Amino acid sequence: MAFYLIFHHASHTIIMYTSKPFFLLITIIVAMSLNRSFAQKGIETDSAVKRKQSLVITLGGGVSKYVSGISAPASLQGDITKTSSCATVRIMWHPGYRLNLGLQSGFTNFYSYDVKNNNVDGKLKLSAVPILIVWSMPILKNINIFAGFGSYLLTTDLDYKEVVKSTTFSLGANIALNYTLPLSKNLDLGGEIEWMSAFETKDNLVALKANLIWKAFEWGRHN
């Protein structure tokens, strides 16, 4: 029974991702690119706009909620935990226009499953490390939208009579909405809601996080 869980998840990882999330992500990126084009035209006519570039580092943490279904053998009695902590590291290059580019990683648990079968306790846990290329753009004052595409490193840990660990990669994406509150010239406090999806394995979660945003470096000039 224990190995059924591992093999079930392994077979689950070869399911190809649906096109709907992918096209949604592409639509957002195209819209952001068009917005950037219009924004650049506006910047060219405004000599007071800053054209400095900067490197911005975000450290965040909070709570995540797994929102996909979990299939488990009916013969196994257990408790499913879909809520866990999560952490984010994001490094963004701000080129002086509206569209920014960067990388995002971090850590989260998708879910864990505690079982008890024939008086033997066991646990199955699925965790993920995102490795995403991320675009961001301000849409209102202090409000930014993020969209990313890349891979999730998924790790399945099974502890049932013996310990079994397996890892796999899944294509995936994220979309986030972030509100920032300036604390100083180079430091902001932010709140964020984020949707994360591993397409191939159909694992999805929603996260609420608090972020510390630091403008680590700034260079360039004013117009």
C-alpha positions as a Python dict, from the first residue, in 0.01 Angstrom:
ca = {
    (1, 'M'): (0, 0, 0),
    (2, 'A'): (280, 236, 87),
    (3, 'F'): (449, 190, -246),
    (4, 'Y'): (115, 244, -420),
    (5, 'L'): (134, 605, -305),
    (6, 'I'): (482, 652, -450),
    (7, 'F'): (400, 483, -780),
    (8, 'H'): (69, 667, -803),
    (9, 'H'): (245, 1000, -771),
    (10, 'A'): (521, 894, -1010),
    (11, 'S'): (266, 801, -1276),
    (12, 'H'): (90, 1127, -1204),
    (13, 'T'): (405, 1322, -1301),
    (14, 'I'): (400, 1209, -1665),
    (15, 'I'): (58, 1366, -1735),
    (16, 'M'): (112, 1654, -1975),
    (17, 'Y'): (-2, 1995, -1855),
    (18, 'T'): (-317, 2151, -1993),
    (19, 'S'): (-293, 2448, -2227),
    (20, 'K'): (-525, 2677, -2030),
    (21, 'P'): (-272, 2790, -1762),
    (22, 'F'): (0, 2824, -2025),
    (23, 'F'): (-207, 3048, -2251),
    (24, 'L'): (-320, 3251, -1949),
    (25, 'L'): (45, 3313, -1860),
    (26, 'I'): (136, 3405, -2219),
    (27, 'T'): (-156, 3648, -2233),
    (28, 'I'): (-40, 3822, -1916),
    (29, 'I'): (320, 3848, -2042),
    (30, 'V'): (208, 3991, -2377),
    (31, 'A'): (-14, 4244, -2200),
    (32, 'M'): (275, 4344, -1975),
    (33, 'S'): (503, 4385, -2279),
    (34, 'L'): (250, 4609, -2456),
    (35, 'N'): (212, 4815, -2140),
    (36, 'R'): (588, 4852, -2127),
    (37, 'S'): (594, 4978, -2486),
    (38, 'F'): (335, 5244, -2413),
    (39, 'A'): (508, 5332, -2087),
    (40, 'Q'): (840, 5385, -2262),
    (41, 'K'): (680, 5631, -2503),
    (42, 'G'): (543, 5821, -2206),
    (43, 'I'): (881, 5819, -2035),
    (44, 'E'): (1048, 5971, -2339),
    (45, 'T'): (825, 6277, -2313),
    (46, 'D'): (880, 6326, -1942),
    (47, 'S'): (1229, 6454, -1862),
    (48, 'A'): (1164, 6431, -1487),
    (49, 'V'): (1130, 6052, -1488),
    (50, 'K'): (1420, 5865, -1333),
    (51, 'R'): (1610, 5631, -1566),
    (52, 'K'): (1826, 5465, -1302),
    (53, 'Q'): (1854, 5087, -1293),
    (54, 'S'): (1844, 4882, -975),
    (55, 'L'): (1874, 4531, -836),
    (56, 'V'): (1593, 4446, -594),
    (57, 'I'): (1598, 4147, -359),
    (58, 'T'): (1281, 4015, -197),
    (59, 'L'): (1266, 3775, 97),
    (60, 'G'): (920, 3650, 185),
    (61, 'G'): (739, 3399, 396),
    (62, 'G'): (387, 3300, 487),
    (63, 'V'): (129, 3026, 459),
    (64, 'S'): (19, 2823, 158),
    (65, 'K'): (-296, 2623, 83),
    (66, 'Y'): (-295, 2329, -157),
    (67, 'V'): (-602, 2357, -380),
    (68, 'S'): (-582, 2045, -601),
    (69, 'G'): (-737, 1709, -530),
    (70, 'I'): (-536, 1425, -373),
    (71, 'S'): (-593, 1063, -470),
    (72, 'A'): (-516, 806, -204),
    (73, 'P'): (-612, 438, -163),
    (74, 'A'): (-945, 400, 15),
    (75, 'S'): (-799, 120, 222),
    (76, 'L'): (-557, 359, 391),
    (77, 'Q'): (-697, 560, 679),
    (78, 'G'): (-522, 892, 731),
    (79, 'D'): (-529, 1267, 760),
    (80, 'I'): (-440, 1502, 477),
    (81, 'T'): (-273, 1835, 555),
    (82, 'K'): (-303, 2091, 277),
    (83, 'T'): (-184, 2399, 469),
    (84, 'S'): (183, 2465, 538),
    (85, 'S'): (447, 2737, 557),
    (86, 'C'): (627, 2871, 250),
    (87, 'A'): (928, 3089, 172),
    (88, 'T'): (1033, 3296, -131),
    (89, 'V'): (1356, 3446, -261),
    (90, 'R'): (1322, 3680, -560),
    (91, 'I'): (1593, 3880, -737),
    (92, 'M'): (1468, 4140, -986),
    (93, 'W'): (1642, 4371, -1230),
    (94, 'H'): (1458, 4704, -1264),
    (95, 'P'): (1584, 4861, -1590),
    (96, 'G'): (1413, 5198, -1533),
    (97, 'Y'): (1096, 5116, -1727),
    (98, 'R'): (772, 4952, -1616),
    (99, 'L'): (861, 4592, -1700),
    (100, 'N'): (1113, 4420, -1471),
    (101, 'L'): (1286, 4083, -1504),
    (102, 'G'): (1428, 3840, -1250),
    (103, 'L'): (1451, 3497, -1092),
    (104, 'Q'): (1245, 3339, -815),
    (105, 'S'): (1301, 3037, -593),
    (106, 'G'): (1204, 2930, -243),
    (107, 'F'): (1037, 2634, -75),
    (108, 'T'): (689, 2509, 3),
    (109, 'N'): (508, 2190, 100),
    (110, 'F'): (222, 2106, -132),
    (111, 'Y'): (66, 1856, 108),
    (112, 'S'): (135, 1578, 355),
    (113, 'Y'): (-59, 1260, 419),
    (114, 'D'): (-47, 1078, 754),
    (115, 'V'): (-157, 715, 738),
    (116, 'K'): (-215, 433, 982),
    (117, 'N'): (-256, 87, 834),
    (118, 'N'): (-247, -236, 1032),
    (119, 'N'): (-124, -38, 1335),
    (120, 'V'): (172, 93, 1136),
    (121, 'D'): (211, 471, 1112),
    (122, 'G'): (342, 636, 799),
    (123, 'K'): (368, 970, 625),
    (124, 'L'): (384, 1091, 267),
    (125, 'K'): (496, 1449, 193),
    (126, 'L'): (521, 1638, -135),
    (127, 'S'): (738, 1952, -133),
    (128, 'A'): (854, 2185, -408),
    (129, 'V'): (1136, 2425, -492),
    (130, 'P'): (1035, 2667, -772),
    (131, 'I'): (1295, 2780, -1026),
    (132, 'L'): (1120, 3049, -1226),
    (133, 'I'): (1196, 3336, -1462),
    (134, 'V'): (973, 3619, -1341),
    (135, 'W'): (842, 3939, -1495),
    (136, 'S'): (684, 4217, -1289),
    (137, 'M'): (511, 4545, -1357),
    (138, 'P'): (345, 4815, -1143),
    (139, 'I'): (-26, 4845, -1222),
    (140, 'L'): (-124, 5099, -953),
    (141, 'K'): (66, 5299, -695),
    (142, 'N'): (245, 5048, -466),
    (143, 'I'): (73, 4755, -639),
    (144, 'N'): (269, 4520, -865),
    (145, 'I'): (180, 4211, -1067),
    (146, 'F'): (422, 3921, -1116),
    (147, 'A'): (413, 3637, -1367),
    (148, 'G'): (670, 3362, -1397),
    (149, 'F'): (747, 3048, -1594),
    (150, 'G'): (997, 2768, -1535),
    (151, 'S'): (1021, 2444, -1337),
    (152, 'Y'): (936, 2303, -998),
    (153, 'L'): (1170, 2054, -833),
    (154, 'L'): (924, 1818, -664),
    (155, 'T'): (1035, 1590, -382),
    (156, 'T'): (820, 1304, -252),
    (157, 'D'): (915, 1168, 91),
    (158, 'L'): (755, 842, 203),
    (159, 'D'): (816, 713, 555),
    (160, 'Y'): (624, 385, 591),
    (161, 'K'): (810, 83, 726),
    (162, 'E'): (1106, 216, 529),
    (163, 'V'): (1208, 557, 394),
    (164, 'V'): (1172, 622, 22),
    (165, 'K'): (1257, 955, -143),
    (166, 'S'): (1210, 1053, -507),
    (167, 'T'): (1249, 1377, -703),
    (168, 'T'): (1122, 1499, -1037),
    (169, 'F'): (1094, 1822, -1236),
    (170, 'S'): (765, 1966, -1357),
    (171, 'L'): (706, 2263, -1585),
    (172, 'G'): (510, 2531, -1407),
    (173, 'A'): (428, 2895, -1351),
    (174, 'N'): (318, 3150, -1094),
    (175, 'I'): (110, 3466, -1081),
    (176, 'A'): (125, 3707, -787),
    (177, 'L'): (-17, 4040, -677),
    (178, 'N'): (198, 4244, -441),
    (179, 'Y'): (132, 4555, -231),
    (180, 'T'): (432, 4747, -96),
    (181, 'L'): (463, 4995, 189),
    (182, 'P'): (784, 5204, 179),
    (183, 'L'): (984, 5197, 502),
    (184, 'S'): (1289, 5390, 378),
    (185, 'K'): (1459, 5488, 54),
    (186, 'N'): (1582, 5134, -11),
    (187, 'L'): (1353, 4917, 200),
    (188, 'D'): (985, 4824, 157),
    (189, 'L'): (744, 4598, 340),
    (190, 'G'): (504, 4404, 122),
    (191, 'G'): (203, 4177, 131),
    (192, 'E'): (146, 3926, -148),
    (193, 'I'): (-104, 3672, -273),
    (194, 'E'): (39, 3414, -513),
    (195, 'W'): (-87, 3126, -722),
    (196, 'M'): (169, 2854, -799),
    (197, 'S'): (113, 2567, -1040),
    (198, 'A'): (316, 2264, -1145),
    (199, 'F'): (151, 2190, -1480),
    (200, 'E'): (268, 1836, -1550),
    (201, 'T'): (171, 1698, -1210),
    (202, 'K'): (-136, 1923, -1175),
    (203, 'D'): (-31, 2047, -831),
    (204, 'N'): (-163, 2393, -741),
    (205, 'L'): (-156, 2615, -435),
    (206, 'V'): (-241, 2965, -320),
    (207, 'A'): (-3, 3146, -82),
    (208, 'L'): (-29, 3455, 138),
    (209, 'K'): (308, 3607, 224),
    (210, 'A'): (475, 3901, 391),
    (211, 'N'): (778, 4032, 201),
    (212, 'L'): (1082, 4240, 285),
    (213, 'I'): (1196, 4420, -31),
    (214, 'W'): (1546, 4564, -46),
    (215, 'K'): (1690, 4779, -324),
    (216, 'A'): (2039, 4638, -299),
    (217, 'F'): (2208, 4831, -581),
    (218, 'E'): (2126, 5130, -799),
    (219, 'W'): (2319, 5267, -1097),
    (220, 'G'): (2273, 5477, -1407),
    (221, 'R'): (2163, 5836, -1444),
    (222, 'H'): (1868, 6073, -1460),
    (223, 'N'): (1742, 6212, -1786),
}
